[in-house]
Amino acid sequence: MATAQDKPRHPLLQKPLYVYSLPAPILDTLTLADGSATPIAAPTSEEPEAPTDDNGKACALCRVESFAIVQDRRAHYKSMLHTFNVKRSVAGEKTVEGEEFEKMLENLNESLSGSESSGSEDEEESAMDEIAQLLRKHATVAPLESLEDRSMKQNKSPLMWLSSSALDADARLGIYRALLTQDELDAPLDSIRKKQIPTPAVQYSARSVAMIMIGGGHFAAMIVSCAPKQGGEVAVLAHKTFHRYTTRRKQGGAQSANDAAKGAAHSAGASIRRYNEAALRQDIRDLLASWKGMMDKCELVFIRATGTENRRALFGYDEAVVKANDPRIRGFPFTTRRPTQSELIRCFQELTRVKVSTHVEKEVQKPAKDLSKKTTAKAAVGGPPKASAEETKLLEHTGEITSLIKRSKASALLAYLKQHSLSPDFKLHPANHHTPNILHFASASSSPATVTALLKEGADPTIENTTSKTAFEIACSREVRDAFRITRGELGEQRWDWSAARIPPAISKADAEKRIARERELKEREDRAAREANLKQLEEDERTKRMEQRVKKVGVGKTLGVKTSLSEREQGTQGLSEEMKKKIERERRAAAAEARIKAMQQG
C-alpha cells in the first residue's frame, strides 16, 4: 500500500553514532576516506599564489587549496572567514587567511551580552556584528598568543572523514579532529579504537572532558564524563555558571578595554563594571581551584575565551589550574552561543556525535563546464535542486495528513489513506527525527481519536524514532496515553508486542472514564473550597475597610492611660456571640446586686 519513499537508512545508522561507543562492525572496518588525511603545506612568509577554482575544489579568495567533500566547501562559503574576505575584497582591501582571522577575532575585545537564543537568525546576527567590528578596525592586528585549536591547522577542515565497508559505499563518517591529539592524528584509526568505552561502562566518571566558556560577563564551565548515563543522557560531573555586569550596553566591549583605549572613566557605571570584572575573575579562579582534582584528570579542555581580560581570568596568574601551553587545550571548532549550561551540553553533543554524509568527493570534483547551459545562476552556485514529481507528491501527502491530524479528523484521515493507498505507517516527508511516521505525529500532537483510529487500522506502535522513542513515549497528554492503553485492551495482547512498544497494561474505557470523573469531582471540590475561602477573605477585607473608614471619620477617642471597667468588660467579651454577652451581663448585674444587699445588711 505504501508508495516508494526515500532510500532507507542503513541499519547501523538508524540511531545517532557516538564517537566513544561505535558499533563493532563499523569500528572493525573503519578506514580513512580519500583526502581526509592529506596534509596541507605550512604557510610561508611570501604571499601564496591564489589557486584556481576551475574544478570547484578551492577558494581562491581565502586561499584554501582543497576540500575533502562538498559539505566542507559549502560550510566554508557560509563561514565568517569567507564572509569577511568577501567584504574586504569588495572594499578593495587585502584578504586574510584562516590563522590571521582567528587572531583578529581573539584580539577583538567584543563582549556583546544579548539574550540567549538557540535560533540560527540570532547566531547569524552575532556573527555579522563581529564581522562589522573587524571591518571597522581597518588596522593590522599584532600576532597574539591565542587559544587556537591545536588539532586544526591552517585551511584544514575541522572534520576528519572516514568510511567503512560495513556501510553503503557512498556513506562517510565525520569526526572532529579536536578530539585527538597531534600524535594521535598520525594514526587516527588506532587512536579512535583505543578511545572506545566498554559497554556498559564500569565507572562513567573514569574519563572526562572539561568545557569552559567566558564572554560578555557570562561564564559557564562543565566537566562531562565521556561515558553517557543509561538512556544516552550526558553525564555531567560538575557544572557552574556566573554572570556579572561587565560590558557597556549598546556600545559593547569590556570596561577594561575601554579604559586601555580612552583612559579610565569616572562614571558610576564604569566603577561598577570594573568591580564586577575583578569579582568575576576571582570567582572563576576560585571555582577552578576547587575543581583542580577533576581538571587534572580531564583528557581534553575545550575553552572559548575571547579578549585579553577573559584569557587573563584563566591563565594570567600564578598557580593557575590550566596553563596556556597545556597540550589538552582545544578551541571549539564551530560557532558557539552565549555561555550557559545548556550551550555547553549542546557543544559536547556536537563534538561527540559522529556526522554522517552521503556526499562523496566526486561531487566536489565535478567540473563546472558539465553544468547544463539552461541552469540558472542560483542553481550554479549551490541553489536548492528542483523537487522531483515523486517528492512533490510525498510533500502533498504529508501536508494533508498532518493538517487532518492537527484538527483531530480521524475519519477523514482514514478515508484519505484509503483513497491514496497509503499505509498507516506512512513516513512523513521530509524526514523528521522526532515524529518519523503518522502515529508518532498524532501522539505528539495530542490527538487521542487519531491515535485510536490508526492503531485499529493497523499502525505499528513498536516503531521507534531516531532517539529510540516509541509513539507512546512521546505522548504529550494523559488522554493520548489512555488511548494507547484502551486500544491495547480492545485489540488484544496477541496483536502487537506491547512490551516492545513500552505501553503499560491495558485499561477499559469505563475505568478511564471513572478515573476522569473522580479527578473532575476532586477538582471541583478544590475549586469550590478555594472560592469559599476567597469569598470569606473578601468579606473580612470589606469589614476591615469599613472599620478603617469609620475610624478615619469619627476617630478612636482618647483614654487617660487607665482602662475603665467598661473597656475591660468589652475586652473580656470579645469574640463571643450576642447571646453569651447578654448572659454574662445578667450574671454580672446579679453579682453586683448581691454585693449591695450584703453591704446594706452589714451596715
Order of alpha helices (4+ residues) and beta strands (2+ residues): alpha-beta-alpha-alpha-alpha-alpha-beta-beta-alpha-alpha-beta-beta-beta-alpha-alpha-alpha-beta-alpha-beta-alpha-beta-alpha-alpha-alpha-alpha-alpha-alpha-alpha-alpha-alpha-alpha
